[in-house]
Amino acid sequence: VSSSPVSFTTSGTSPTESFTTTSGTTSSNYTTITATTTTTTKIVSTGSASTSGPTATSSFSLFPLPLSFQTQPGESWWLCDCIKAICIEDNEVQVVPVICNPPPKPICANGLSPVQVIDEDGCCWHWECDCYCTGWGDPHYMTFDGVYYSYQGNCTYVLVEEIHKKVDNFGVYIDNYHCDTRDVVSCPRTLIVRHETQEVRIATVKPNTLQVEVTVNKQAVALPYKKFGLSIYESGINRVVEIPELKMNVTYNGLSFSIRMPYSLFGNNTHGQCGVCNNNTADDCMLPNGNIAENCETMADHWQVVDPSKPQCSPGLIPTKVPSTTPMEPCKESSICKLLLGSVFEPCHGFVQPEKYYAACVFDSCVLPNLDLECSSLQIYAATCADQSVCIDWRSHTNGVCSYECPSDKEYRACGPIKETTCKSSQQNETSTKQVEGCFCPNGTMLYDSGVDVCVKTCGCVGVDKIPREFGEKFTVDCQDCICLEGENGIVCEPHECAKQNKTSCDGEGLYEVNEVNSEDSCCPIVTCKCNTSLCTAEAPKCTLGFEVHSHIPSGQCCPVYQCVPKRVCVHQNAEFLPNSSVFVDKCQNCFCTNEVNVSTQLNIISCEHIPCNVYCKPGYDLQPVKGECCGRCVQTKCVIRTAKNSVLILSPGEFKNDPYNNCTIYSCVNIHNQFISSTSEITCPAFNEESCKPGTITFLPNGCCKTCAPLGSQTPCIVRQRKDFIVHKGCRSVDRVVMTECEGTCGTFSLYSAEANSMEHSCSCCRESSSTVKEVELKCPDGHSISHRYISVESCSCQDTECSSSQSSELQSTEENDKASTLNRIKRAISLTSK
């Protein structure tokens, strides 16, 4: 078999993800090969073809065909890359190299760059516009075909579903909620992806943050997750749900979402809030019934789905009011929003237009100025730019408003790989130019594995303790001795062996065995004896005053031994006193507690000194001992009387004295119920006319007060005499002196011997009242109250016979303290004695 060189050219690139098609043209020159019955073929004609662009020249030789290889005229088959053989007739084969002409580049309605997609024959490629839908903020939407609108619904809505169902149980949904107190705007809360038997929910943990959690069929899962044709993994700040069979992925980070789907599988077959993916904006606001709504805000409300957690939502209701997408009042644009139009994002302006993102940012900063939602507009715009292979490091220009903090072992990068290189994937070549922001391992380290979030310098092993180990390194973890080996299993472990210990015996009351952590080997506890005093039976004794309980635990034992020890104090009358403190024993002594100890009692000794007495009592008072007092007390024993001339008389009870300067005034003292009461008596002289007396006969009466002209030996007539004095009765005394009357004078009295009777004859005649009246006077008592007292006032006196008896004189000797009348009689007697 002979052959000749054939030159041909192909143009195009390797396949990538794709959407709307714009096919190029294909031309070919051919070479004819003749097949003979001897099972050989030959080229019957040659030709060449060339196109613009790079040219690849290839030489090839035809090989003998087996006898069993037979084709019909018109049949074709591929000989090798992009070279087709066509059976002509009569064993003639035409070789056709496929030549690809570059197709014209279309303009995508969503403003993004189209992607190249390999044709089915694997030789040429064509352009497609991706189905790319995004949502962010409160929230703002960009449909598959680039229509921008804002919608403030508070329900769960369809983002994407198929018009004609080709994939079982497929759809993407969004759960929105009112994220301000006024219920004016909404924010995304949960992104829901359904595919066949699985439902993925990516929910925001904390409102308006990049903290999310992932569940599959309502069960939390760890990332990366891969099951039943669906995978979930982290890509920078995003969580990505990828369905390789459908060549689609959905991302969500708590503030924004994006949905990418291939046009070849979903073109003209999507509806929902993301619109129809057909590179035509006219039908993006299509309702579930196929009609086109006036605007997408109205359309969005019709895509509610039944959500048991939101009974207030009813799918299909027409909104009563079209939500406004612009602030009601003029608002000063935020400095954060200005970054979208400035130099920071300028490298991306040629790939993605920023105007719609800027409008959304201004709206968020005006309606919700305190939530920093404008950051989401910058974040989704930067993510869209990164998807177009344009990286913008923008967060450092927001003065910390849109900062993003990474864990201590990671560093923030605005442009990192979609899938970070790991020890498990380090041999794979990553050809994608797309980037994403997030937290990545520092330079010089790499992620150990997509499911083990640990940065390592060298690829070894990482166990459950998340500590990197080098190959061959031995270590102990979870009480197992392990070694890091290179290979599939990595870490190989066996139970940890403990060194032998001396057996500890815990005999004794209150002791028990316990296992303690060994500081040298935490996996091998040490058996030690512990003490539990609640198991002790001995109780602390009650000590007497001045003693306290002391306890000590003997070495090697648990339970304490008690004893009463002196407290080094003094004790007196059930009280304790510290050394050098005063101790009250009685009023007559100064006592204090010493530091000296009584050997027998073990208590400190109390030292006392008697208090010296220096008491002076004034006249009329005597010092007498008083129970409970140290030096006695001055107690009145006599009456102290101050006379009219301001002289002082001291009278004992029952004693009488004349005034030194006036014999007509007599002072007396009486003790009634331990009260010393002084009395002053004034003698009232009867009327006296000196002219009626003979010369030389004027003299004083025996009382030395009143004058008279009668001889000293003559009798004084029995007459009424007046005097002023205080009346005292039962300790109470009249306020003023009272005029008191009495009978005074001499009467005939004799005692004669009678010879006839041989006895003494007595004749007694007394000067006594012949008529009297009863008068009343008010008496004041020591306790302050008053009583009314009646006394007898004499009106006239006369000499009256009375019985002579020796007992009369004894009656005058009765005790003055028990009878007021005897007291008065005693005063009379004193006056009469004075006159005699």
TORSELO-420590 format. One record per residue (C-alpha): x, y, z. Coordinates in steps of 0.02 Angstrom, whole numbers, plus 50000, padded with zeros to 5 digits. Last residue first. Layout:
! TORSELO-420590
XYZ
...
***
This chain:
! TORSELO-420590
478265380359087
478045389858923
479325378758837
478455363558901
476835370158829
477635372858659
478425355758660
476795347958712
475905356558571
477225350158449
477035332758521
475165334158505
475385337958320
476475322758297
475305312058397
473885317358282
474885312658127
475105294858188
476345281358131
477945291558106
477735300658273
477895284758375
476905285058536
477605294358689
476135306158713
475025291458758
476165288058905
475665304458989
473855299958988
474155283159066
474325290359239
472485294259241
471445309059303
469775308859215
469265325159138
468405340959194
468285354959070
469115371859066
468495381458914
468985384658730
468075392158581
468085390258388
469375376658368
469745371258186
469735352558149
470575345657989
469985338457823
471195333857684
470945334357493
472285325657391
473475331957258
474605322957131
476445326757100
477305310757159
477875319657317
476065323757371
475245340857375
473885343557507
472285353357479
471395360057637
469685356757710
468875363257871
467915354758011
467195365858150
467455367158338
466565370858504
467075368558686
468875365558645
470015360658787
470875368158939
470895353159050
470275350659228
470895336459334
470465334059517
471315319759602
471085312959775
472465302459844
471995288859965
471555285460145
469765289260102
469485298960257
471235305260266
471145311860091
472825315660011
472745329159878
473135329859688
472635346159604
472095353859440
471185370359413
471405376259236
472835384559145
472855391058966
472945385658784
471625379458664
472125377358483
471845385758317
472745382558149
473015395258014
473765385257868
475505387557798
475545385757611
475565370957489
474935358457616
475975342757635
475825324657578
476855310957662
475345302557736
474715319057810
475725334957838
474865351457878
476045366257867
475975378958009
475205395558061
474695398158240
473125403958333
472685403458518
470945400958591
470865404558780
471045395958947
471635409959064
473455409959113
473705406559297
474735417659408
476525413259459
477375424159331
476325438659373
475135444059240
475625458259125
475935447658970
477125447758824
477245433558697
478845425358636
479885418658777
478785403158785
478715405858973
477685421658943
478625437558935
478465451759062
477495467459092
477155469459281
478265484559312
476885496859290
475215489059302
474605481559145
473105487759045
474195500458958
475275486458885
473825480358783
474045462658723
473055452958597
473545434858602
475255429958531
475335418858379
476725406058394
477455401658224
477795383558182
479005378358044
479025360457989
480405350257907
480025334357813
481325320757795
480655307157682
481055289357730
479195285257744
478905300157859
480405306857949
479915322858047
480965338258088
480445353458191
480705372158182
479945384658307
479655402958266
479075414458408
480815414258482
481475424358335
483325426858304
483995409758342
482375401858274
481815389958405
482285371658391
481315355358395
481985337458367
480845322958318
481915318258165
483635326158184
483795344558153
485185353958061
484845372658060
485545383957925
485585403057934
484785413257795
484015425857919
482305418257880
482975401157925
483625387457808
483185370357874
484145354357834
483225339557904
484275324957957
484795307757891
484955311357703
485975297857614
487665300857535
488055284957439
489185270057461
490885268457384
490705253557268
488895252057226
487875236057204
487075237157377
487275254357450
488375258057601
487965274057696
488865290757696
487845303457801
486855318357742
486195333057844
487765343157808
488585338757640
489335321757608
491095320057542
491565304157443
493335299357399
493305280657359
494725271257274
494175257757144
494805240757196
496065232357077
495745216356977
496795203756876
495915190156775
496995174856741
497065166356572
496295149156561
497215132456568
496135128256720
497505120556828
498995130356763
498105147056765
498855156556620
499625173956626
499235184656474
498105195556579
496255199556562
495735215756646
494845221156805
494475238056885
493465234657043
492035242457141
490795242357002
490835223456984
491705210056878
491805218956711
493315212856611
494375224956511
495455218356368
497325215356385
497115196856338
495475192756249
493905190456350
492665176056341
490935176656416
489935164056517
490105174256680
491985176756667
493195167756552
494925174156506
495725169556340
497155158856276
495995148456164
496335132856263
496345116556163
494935104056142
495425088956039
494905081055872
495755068055761
495365070155576
494885056255454
495965053155302
497565044455359
499315043155289
500025056155406
498865060155549
497465072255510
497335086455632
495885094355723
495735108355848
494105111855938
494055127256047
494225131056232
493775146456334
491995140756362
491855121956359
492165111856201
490855102356102
491715087456022
491975085355832
491195069455767
492085053155725
491215042855589
492195048055434
491385043855266
490935062055234
492805065455248
493105057855077
494975055455053
495765049754892
497035036054871
497945035254704
497885024254549
498815033154408
497955034454239
498825028454081
498225037953929
498785054753997
500595048854003
501815060454092
500495070754180
499595054854229
497755058554252
497085051654414
496135035454445
495325034554616
495415022354763
494535025854927
495015032555099
493745038255230
494315025955366
495915016955326
496565005455194
496895012555020
498175000354953
499155005854798
499794992954677
501464997754602
501215002454420
501614993354258
501895004154104
500405007153992
500215000853813
499255011453686
498065002153573
498615001253390
498595014353254
498955016253068
498805033652992
498915035052802
497685021852740
498025024552555
499895026152564
501315034952652
501305030052833
500965041052985
501185030853144
499985028653287
500005023253469
498225024353531
497605033353685
496525045353583
498125051153499
499915045453521
501255049653394
502515041953275
503095051553122
503585040652973
502765052352848
502525069352928
501055073553038
499855088353028
498725090853181
496835090753143
496515079753298
495455068353188
496985063753089
498095072952965
499465063552875
500945068652768
500975081752634
502265094652683
501935112552735
500165108952791
498565119252800
497125110252884
495295110252828
495135091352805
493715087852682
494535096252533
496185088652585
497835094252659
497655112152602
499315119252548
500765128252628
502205138952565
501065153652532
499675154552660
498165142952647
496625151252578
495165161752642
493985168152508
493815176752342
493505167052181
494455164252020
494135158551843
495655154551736
495275136051732
496755124851684
497025115951850
498275102051823
498045087651942
499575081352037
499165091952189
497425084452205
497625073852363
498875085652444
497675099652406
497535113452276
496075124952309
494555123152197
493915139652130
495695146052143
495995162552233
495735180652190
495225192452329
496365183152447
496175182152634
497425172252737
497155156252835
497845149052998
497135163053104
495395161053032
494885174152903
494015190752929
493105199552787
493005218452782
491525227052700
491455242452813
493325241452852
493785257452762
492955250852601
494545250952492
495285235052568
493725225452512
494045228652325
495385216752263
494645214552088
495045199151983
494485198351801
494315180451737
492495183051680
491935173251833
493045185051932
492045199551863
490425191151917
491155188552090
491695206852098
489935212152050
489195200352179
490335207352315
490075225552269
488185223552275
488315213452436
489305227352520
487815238952495
486945228652628
487905237852763
486405235252880
486275253052948
485815262452789
484355251052744
483305260552617
484665272552561
486185261152564
485185247052484
484515257852342
486235265252307
486985247752296
485605241552180
485885256352063
487765252952065
487485234652022
486415240051875
487735252451815
489255240851831
489345233951652
490325217551650
491805214251534
492445231651488
492015238351661
493075224751744
494745233951746
493815249551811
493275241251973
494475250852086
494565265751968
492825271652003
491055266651953
490875252352076
491895261852208
490545275152214
489415262552302
490515262552457
490495281552465
488605280052481
487515290652368
486565304552451
484735300152450
483235308552372
481615301552445
480545286852393
482045275852353
481965266552188
481385248852152
479605251952210
478575236652243
477015234752133
475515235352247
474085223352273
475135208552220
474205195752114
473965179452208
474615163852121
475435155252267
474715159252439
475955164852573
475265168052748
475555149852794
477435152552791
478295137752877
477235125652776
477965133052614
476895131452456
477785140052313
477735158252259
478165161752077
476755174252048
477625187552155
479115188052038
478075192351885
477455208651960
479245214051998
479755207651826
478695220451737
477095220651634
477005201851643
477215190351492
475985176051481
476585158051492
475415152651632
476835152851760
477185171151716
478555176951598
479585192151647
481125186351549
480125185651387
480805201051297
482575199351366
483125187051232
484705176751254
483635161051272
483665157051460
481895161451516
481745171051679
482735170051842
481125172651943
480435156851865
480555149051693
481795138051603
481695127751441
482235139651302
484025133551326
484175121251469
485275107051406
486315115451270
486175132151359
487195125651502
486695131551678
487525143651800
486555149651954
487225163252069
486815167852247
487135182652362
487225187652544
487245170952636
488635163452530
487705154252391
488295145452232
487325134552109
488165123651979
487675115951813
488435103451692
486815093151703
487755076851736
489025086451842
487705092751966
488635105352075
488055113952234
489365126852284
489555135152453
490415151852432
491725161752529
493135152852438
492405137752351
491685125652476
490935109452416
489295100852375
489145086452252
487645078552165
487595062852057
486855051852194
488095057152328
489555068952354
489805080352504
491355090952532
490845096752656
490015089552810
488135086652809
486685092452918
485085082452888
483505090752820
483575080852656
485335087552632
485845101652750
487135115452731
487535129452853
487915147652815
488955161952887
489325175552759
488295188352855
486705198552828
485685188152951
486615174853052
486555156453006
486045159052824
485375142752753
486015131952612
484685118652586
484965103752473
483505092452428
483945075152363
482955061352277
482955068652099
483785085552109
483135099652218
484155115052262
483565126952400
484375143552445
483915149752618
483805167052697
483835179552556
483435197352609
481815207252604
481365225652612
479965235752691
479505225352843
479825240752953
480985231253071
482145226252930
482615209352856
480925204052790
481175186052735
481605177152573
481695158352541
482425155152366
482115140252251
483095129952123
482235115752032
482315097551976
481185083352034
481615071851888
482535080251745
481645082251578
480115092251631
479595104351495
479585121851570
481025117351682
481155126151850
482255140351907
482085153752042
480435147552112
479925157252267
479775155852456
478895170352540
479255188052604
479305197352438
480365212952417
480805211952231
482155221452140
482445220951952
483855218551825
483615209551658
485255201251604
484655186551498
484775173651637
483965186151756
484885198551868
483975200152034
484075211952181
483585206752356
483765215152485
485555211852437
485975198752308
485325188252163
486175180852011
485685171551853
486895164751720
486255154451574
487885154651476
487945161951301
488625149151176
489975150151043
490455135650927
491795122250918
492555110750788
493265093350793
492375083850931
490975078350814
489725084650942
490395102150930
491565108951064
490905124151160
491735141151170
491055153451296
490135169851272
490685185151372
489415192551491
488235206851453
486655196951495
486065198551315
487595189551251
488455197051098
488995183750972
490775179550915
490815174750731
491285156450701
493115151650673
493225140550515
493485122150549
494205110250415
493735092050425
494935080750329
493975070050201
494695053650139
493675046349993
493685027549981
493545018349814
493194999949822
492065000849674
491025014449753
491215030049860
491505024350041
491875039650147
493365041050265
493345055250394
494865064150465
494545075150620
495695065050734
495875047450661
495075036450527
493325041550565
491975032150470
490855034850321
489515025550222
489025032650055
489345016849955
489175001850068
490584995850176
491484979450199
492814974550324
492784955450330
494224954350209
495294964350328
495854981750274
497684984650235
498385000650313
498385018250247
499875028950290
499805046250372
500625063050355
499985078250451
500175096850428
499405108750556
499015126350500
498685140850619
497425153550561
496605155750393
496065140250304
496945127550194
496415113150086
497405100549989
497015086949865
497455069349821
496715056349709
496585037549698
497355034049866
497565015549887
496775001649980
497264983750009
496224968550047
496734959549887
495004963749822
495554981449800
495134997149897
495405013649808
495745029049912
495125046249860
495805061549946
494645075749995
494575094250013
493515100550157
492445114950217
491565117950384
490635133850430
490445141150604
488995138350723
488285151650838
487575142650988
486745148551149
487545140551306
489235132751350
490455124951472
492175122451393
492815111751251
494585113351181
494875126751052
494525129850870
495425128150704
495825113150598
497025112250447
497435099150318
498945092650218
498945075650137
500555066250110
500565051849987
500185033750015
500695016849955
500005000050000
***
